[in-house]
Amino acid sequence: MTAPEPHAAPDDAALIAAWRGGDEAAAALLVRRHARAVAGYLAAAGAGEDLEDLVQEAFFRAFRRIDGFRGGASFRTWVMTIGVNVLRDLGRRRRRRTVLPLDDRDVPDGRGDPHEGVVALEAAERLQGALAKLPFMQRNVFLLRAQQGVDYNEIARVLDTTPGAARVHYHHAVRRLKAVLE
């Protein structure tokens, strides 16, 4: 057995306990650790220009309700659940949704050949349009699974559904996206 490293970063549970005890640096570390994943998810789900505000709001709500965190899911999943609610609130306020591309690495690189560039741009636009047309649940299950790599049990917790239903939503989303992109 090897001894733990003396400078190993504390896990989320230890940071949450420290935050509950008044350690603001613990909260800052939790934000640094998870903000990029939450932002990536919200961006792909349609946060648009409000992304930074939505991420801040998700963490604000999380820390305000930290006593409601029971540890049944990871802290990241819990904050993503809150992010889903923040995004829903935004959608209710605006009554419209805008979806951004997943990110540049998900679109073929067509810089070398002008024809490939046009094909890549068209594929990205079709993907963006197809994602926007997916029902809310299918889009969010697809983004959590394909973009964030979240397993079905965690997706079920985030979206308040069952793992089986999450699988079905993912299957339908993939089928619809393939039909648009073929």
C-alpha positions as CSV (number, residue, x, y, z in Angstrom):
1,M,0.0,0.0,0.0
2,T,1.1,3.5,-0.7
3,A,0.4,6.4,1.5
4,P,-1.8,9.2,0.1
5,E,0.1,12.1,-1.4
6,P,0.4,14.9,1.2
7,H,-0.8,17.6,-1.3
8,A,-3.6,15.6,-3.0
9,A,-6.7,17.7,-3.6
10,P,-9.6,17.0,-1.3
11,D,-12.6,15.2,-2.8
12,D,-15.9,16.9,-3.4
13,A,-17.4,15.6,-0.1
14,A,-14.5,17.1,1.9
15,L,-14.9,20.4,0.1
16,I,-18.6,20.5,0.7
17,A,-18.1,19.8,4.4
18,A,-15.5,22.6,4.5
19,W,-17.9,25.0,2.7
20,R,-20.6,24.1,5.2
21,G,-18.1,25.0,7.9
22,G,-17.5,28.4,6.4
23,D,-14.5,27.8,4.2
24,E,-15.1,30.0,1.1
25,A,-11.9,28.7,-0.6
26,A,-13.5,25.2,-0.7
27,A,-16.5,26.7,-2.7
28,A,-14.0,28.3,-5.1
29,L,-12.3,25.0,-5.6
30,L,-15.6,23.3,-6.3
31,V,-16.4,25.9,-8.9
32,R,-13.0,25.7,-10.6
33,R,-13.3,21.9,-10.6
34,H,-16.8,21.7,-12.2
35,A,-17.6,25.0,-13.9
36,R,-16.2,23.9,-17.3
37,A,-18.3,20.8,-17.5
38,V,-21.4,22.7,-16.4
39,A,-20.7,25.4,-19.0
40,G,-20.1,22.9,-21.7
41,Y,-23.4,21.2,-21.0
42,L,-25.3,24.5,-20.8
43,A,-23.7,25.9,-24.0
44,A,-24.6,22.8,-26.0
45,A,-28.1,22.8,-24.5
46,G,-28.7,26.4,-25.8
47,A,-27.4,28.8,-23.2
48,G,-26.1,31.1,-25.9
49,E,-24.8,34.5,-24.8
50,D,-26.2,34.0,-21.3
51,L,-23.8,31.1,-20.6
52,E,-21.7,32.8,-18.0
53,D,-24.7,34.1,-16.1
54,L,-26.4,30.7,-16.2
55,V,-23.3,28.9,-14.9
56,Q,-23.0,31.5,-12.1
57,E,-26.7,31.1,-11.3
58,A,-26.4,27.3,-11.1
59,F,-23.5,27.5,-8.7
60,F,-25.2,30.3,-6.7
61,R,-28.3,28.2,-6.3
62,A,-26.2,25.1,-5.5
63,F,-24.3,26.8,-2.6
64,R,-27.5,28.5,-1.4
65,R,-29.1,25.0,-1.1
66,I,-26.0,23.0,-0.2
67,D,-27.8,21.5,2.7
68,G,-30.1,19.8,0.2
69,F,-27.2,17.9,-1.3
70,R,-27.5,14.4,0.0
71,G,-24.7,12.7,-2.0
72,G,-26.9,10.4,-3.9
73,A,-25.3,11.7,-7.1
74,S,-22.0,13.4,-7.6
75,F,-21.7,17.1,-6.9
76,R,-21.1,17.7,-10.6
77,T,-24.4,15.9,-11.5
78,W,-26.2,17.8,-8.8
79,V,-25.0,21.1,-10.2
80,M,-25.9,20.0,-13.7
81,T,-29.4,19.3,-12.4
82,I,-29.6,22.8,-11.1
83,G,-28.2,24.0,-14.4
84,V,-31.0,22.2,-16.2
85,N,-33.5,24.1,-14.0
86,V,-31.8,27.4,-14.6
87,L,-31.9,26.8,-18.3
88,R,-35.6,25.8,-18.1
89,D,-36.3,29.0,-16.2
90,L,-34.5,31.0,-19.0
91,G,-36.6,29.2,-21.6
92,R,-39.8,30.0,-19.8
93,R,-38.8,33.7,-19.6
94,R,-37.9,33.9,-23.3
95,R,-40.2,31.3,-24.8
96,R,-37.6,30.4,-27.3
97,R,-34.5,28.2,-27.4
98,T,-31.2,28.6,-29.3
99,V,-28.8,25.7,-29.6
100,L,-25.1,26.1,-30.3
101,P,-22.9,23.4,-32.0
102,L,-21.5,20.9,-29.5
103,D,-18.0,22.3,-30.1
104,D,-15.4,22.7,-32.8
105,R,-13.8,19.2,-32.3
106,D,-17.2,17.6,-33.1
107,V,-17.3,19.1,-36.5
108,P,-15.1,17.8,-39.3
109,D,-12.0,20.0,-40.0
110,G,-12.2,21.3,-43.5
111,R,-9.4,23.9,-43.4
112,G,-7.2,22.0,-45.9
113,D,-9.7,21.6,-48.7
114,P,-12.3,24.3,-49.5
115,H,-14.9,21.6,-50.5
116,E,-14.3,19.8,-47.1
117,G,-14.8,23.2,-45.4
118,V,-18.2,23.7,-47.0
119,V,-19.2,20.2,-46.2
120,A,-18.1,20.6,-42.5
121,L,-20.0,23.9,-42.2
122,E,-23.1,22.4,-43.7
123,A,-22.9,19.4,-41.4
124,A,-22.5,21.7,-38.4
125,E,-25.5,23.8,-39.4
126,R,-27.6,20.6,-40.0
127,L,-26.5,19.3,-36.6
128,Q,-27.4,22.6,-34.9
129,G,-30.8,22.7,-36.5
130,A,-31.4,19.0,-35.7
131,L,-30.5,19.5,-32.0
132,A,-32.8,22.5,-31.9
133,K,-35.7,20.4,-33.2
134,L,-35.3,17.6,-30.7
135,P,-37.7,17.5,-27.8
136,F,-36.2,18.9,-24.6
137,M,-35.7,15.5,-23.0
138,Q,-34.1,13.9,-26.0
139,R,-31.8,16.9,-26.6
140,N,-30.6,17.0,-23.0
141,V,-30.1,13.2,-22.7
142,F,-28.1,13.3,-25.9
143,L,-25.9,16.2,-24.8
144,L,-25.3,14.7,-21.4
145,R,-24.4,11.3,-22.9
146,A,-22.6,12.2,-26.1
147,Q,-20.9,15.5,-25.0
148,Q,-20.3,15.0,-21.3
149,G,-20.0,11.2,-21.1
150,V,-22.5,11.0,-18.3
151,D,-23.8,7.5,-17.6
152,Y,-27.6,6.7,-17.8
153,N,-28.0,6.5,-14.0
154,E,-26.6,10.0,-13.6
155,I,-28.6,11.3,-16.5
156,A,-31.8,9.9,-14.9
157,R,-30.9,11.8,-11.7
158,V,-30.2,15.0,-13.5
159,L,-33.4,14.9,-15.6
160,D,-35.7,13.3,-13.0
161,T,-36.4,10.2,-15.1
162,T,-35.3,6.5,-15.1
163,P,-32.2,5.1,-16.6
164,G,-34.3,3.0,-19.0
165,A,-36.2,6.1,-20.2
166,A,-32.9,7.9,-20.6
167,R,-31.7,5.1,-22.9
168,V,-34.9,5.3,-24.9
169,H,-34.5,9.1,-25.2
170,Y,-30.9,8.8,-26.3
171,H,-31.8,6.1,-28.9
172,H,-34.5,8.3,-30.4
173,A,-32.2,11.4,-30.4
174,V,-29.5,9.5,-32.2
175,R,-31.9,8.1,-34.7
176,R,-33.3,11.5,-35.5
177,L,-29.9,13.1,-35.7
178,K,-28.6,10.4,-38.0
179,A,-31.6,10.8,-40.3
180,V,-30.9,14.6,-40.6
181,L,-27.1,14.1,-41.2
182,E,-27.4,11.4,-43.8
